[in-house]
Amino acid sequence: ASPLRQGTYIVANGGSSELVNPHLKTLEAERFRAYRGQSYALDIVEVGSWGSRSDGLSPDDPEGFAIFGDTLHAPCPGSVVRAVDGEPDRSGPGREPRTLEGNHVILDCDGTWVVLAHIREGSVSVTGGERLAVGAPLGLVGNSGRSDEPHLHLHAQTPSTDAAPLGGDPVPITID
């Protein structure tokens, strides 16, 4: 099911060509092995009534983006493998984040891990081991981790390890 329910959303990065999906570069290159699970990822943004993602051309404040603060919902029934919070939301260019994914939740949905990343600092509302139904609230869309603008990073992968949680093999997904 769609993890976003409040607005009009589009895929900003996704698909089967590196031209429209930069995540694909992690599929083959050995230096990206720890992030291979995100090869088929989608980056989803919200657009307003005029088709704009933000107030102005490129606001420094993440709250200037339509998707910032939208509620994330569990897209599938499963248990929480990992729930990370405490990474700050980025405001414009600045220091390099500690992790690529920032605040995130990983769900085990029938043997496939579903990763939702760049969650707003302080909003992750689930804990490891918790069982969730489709639609359970997970947190709010943010701009934590390596993110140029607030968006939902969503991907599915085979299970991985604590040392490389995004290092599983990528799994194609469909929404609704």
C-alpha positions as CSV (number, residue, x, y, z in Angstrom):
1,A,0.0,0.0,0.0
2,S,1.1,3.6,-0.4
3,P,3.0,4.8,2.6
4,L,1.8,8.3,1.8
5,R,-1.8,9.3,1.9
6,Q,-2.3,13.0,2.3
7,G,-1.5,14.6,-1.0
8,T,-0.4,14.3,-4.7
9,Y,2.9,12.5,-5.0
10,I,5.3,11.8,-7.8
11,V,8.4,9.8,-8.2
12,A,11.4,12.2,-8.5
13,N,14.0,9.4,-8.9
14,G,13.1,5.9,-9.9
15,G,12.9,3.6,-12.9
16,S,15.1,1.3,-14.9
17,S,17.6,3.9,-16.3
18,E,20.4,5.7,-14.4
19,L,19.2,8.8,-16.3
20,V,16.1,8.9,-14.1
21,N,17.2,6.7,-11.2
22,P,20.6,7.4,-9.7
23,H,20.1,4.6,-7.2
24,L,20.9,2.1,-10.0
25,K,24.6,2.9,-9.8
26,T,24.7,0.9,-6.5
27,L,23.7,-2.3,-8.4
28,E,27.0,-3.4,-9.8
29,A,29.8,-1.2,-8.4
30,E,31.7,-2.9,-5.6
31,R,32.3,0.3,-3.8
32,F,28.5,0.7,-3.3
33,R,28.1,-2.9,-2.0
34,A,26.9,-1.8,1.4
35,Y,24.0,0.1,-0.3
36,R,23.1,-2.4,-3.1
37,G,19.6,-3.0,-1.6
38,Q,18.6,0.5,-2.7
39,S,19.3,-0.1,-6.4
40,Y,15.6,-0.1,-7.3
41,A,14.6,2.6,-4.9
42,L,12.1,5.4,-5.4
43,D,12.4,8.9,-4.1
44,I,8.9,10.3,-3.7
45,V,8.0,14.0,-3.4
46,E,4.7,15.8,-3.0
47,V,3.4,18.5,-5.5
48,G,1.0,21.2,-4.7
49,S,-1.9,22.4,-6.9
50,W,0.4,24.2,-9.3
51,G,2.8,21.3,-9.6
52,S,5.5,22.8,-7.4
53,R,7.4,20.8,-4.8
54,S,8.3,23.8,-2.7
55,D,7.7,27.4,-1.8
56,G,10.2,29.2,-4.0
57,L,13.0,27.8,-6.1
58,S,15.1,26.1,-3.5
59,P,14.2,26.9,0.1
60,D,16.8,26.4,2.8
61,D,14.2,25.5,5.4
62,P,12.9,22.0,4.9
63,E,9.4,23.2,5.9
64,G,9.2,25.0,2.6
65,F,8.7,21.7,0.8
66,A,5.2,20.3,0.4
67,I,6.1,16.8,1.7
68,F,7.9,17.8,4.8
69,G,6.0,16.5,7.9
70,D,3.6,14.2,6.0
71,T,2.8,11.1,7.9
72,L,4.4,7.8,6.8
73,H,2.4,4.6,7.0
74,A,3.5,1.0,7.0
75,P,3.1,-0.2,3.4
76,C,2.8,-3.8,4.3
77,P,2.2,-5.9,7.4
78,G,5.4,-6.9,9.2
79,S,7.7,-6.5,12.1
80,V,10.1,-3.6,12.7
81,V,13.7,-4.8,12.1
82,R,15.3,-1.4,12.7
83,A,14.0,2.0,13.8
84,V,16.6,4.8,13.9
85,D,15.9,8.4,15.0
86,G,18.0,11.3,16.2
87,E,19.7,12.4,13.0
88,P,19.0,16.1,12.3
89,D,17.1,17.3,9.3
90,R,19.3,19.1,6.8
91,S,18.8,22.8,6.0
92,G,20.5,23.7,2.8
93,P,24.1,22.8,2.1
94,G,26.3,22.1,5.1
95,R,28.1,19.4,6.9
96,E,28.1,15.8,5.6
97,P,25.5,13.6,7.4
98,R,26.7,10.6,9.4
99,T,24.6,8.1,7.4
100,L,23.2,7.9,3.9
101,E,19.7,6.9,5.1
102,G,19.4,9.2,8.1
103,N,16.4,8.4,10.3
104,H,14.7,5.3,9.0
105,V,12.5,2.3,9.6
106,I,13.1,-1.2,8.1
107,L,10.1,-3.5,8.1
108,D,10.3,-7.3,7.5
109,C,7.3,-7.9,5.3
110,D,7.1,-11.7,4.8
111,G,10.9,-12.1,4.3
112,T,11.5,-8.9,2.3
113,W,12.9,-5.9,4.0
114,V,11.1,-2.6,3.1
115,V,13.2,0.5,3.9
116,L,11.7,4.0,4.5
117,A,14.4,6.6,4.9
118,H,15.0,10.4,5.5
119,I,12.4,10.5,8.3
120,R,12.0,13.7,10.3
121,E,14.1,13.9,13.4
122,G,12.2,13.0,16.6
123,S,9.2,11.6,14.7
124,V,9.9,7.8,14.4
125,S,7.0,6.3,16.3
126,V,7.9,2.5,16.2
127,T,10.5,0.3,17.9
128,G,12.5,-2.8,16.9
129,G,10.5,-6.0,17.1
130,E,7.1,-4.3,17.0
131,R,4.5,-6.0,14.7
132,L,2.6,-3.6,12.5
133,A,-0.5,-3.8,10.3
134,V,-0.7,-2.0,6.9
135,G,-1.3,1.7,7.5
136,A,0.3,1.9,11.0
137,P,2.0,5.3,11.5
138,L,5.8,5.1,11.3
139,G,6.9,8.8,11.6
140,L,7.0,11.9,9.4
141,V,8.7,12.7,6.2
142,G,11.9,14.6,6.8
143,N,15.2,15.5,5.4
144,S,17.7,13.5,7.5
145,G,20.7,11.7,6.1
146,R,22.1,12.4,2.6
147,S,19.1,14.3,1.1
148,D,19.0,17.3,-1.2
149,E,15.4,18.0,-0.3
150,P,12.7,16.5,1.9
151,H,11.4,13.3,0.3
152,L,10.5,9.7,1.1
153,H,13.2,7.2,0.0
154,L,11.5,3.8,-0.4
155,H,13.0,0.5,-1.4
156,A,12.7,-3.3,-0.9
157,Q,15.6,-5.7,-0.5
158,T,16.5,-9.1,0.8
159,P,17.5,-9.2,4.5
160,S,21.0,-7.9,5.3
161,T,23.1,-7.4,8.4
162,D,23.5,-4.8,11.2
163,A,26.8,-3.8,9.7
164,A,25.3,-3.1,6.2
165,P,21.5,-2.8,6.7
166,L,21.1,-1.6,3.1
167,G,23.4,-4.3,1.6
168,G,20.8,-6.9,0.7
169,D,19.9,-7.7,-2.9
170,P,17.3,-5.2,-4.4
171,V,13.7,-6.4,-4.9
172,P,11.4,-4.6,-7.3
173,I,8.2,-3.2,-5.8
174,T,4.8,-1.9,-6.9
175,I,2.6,0.4,-4.9
176,D,-1.2,-0.3,-4.7
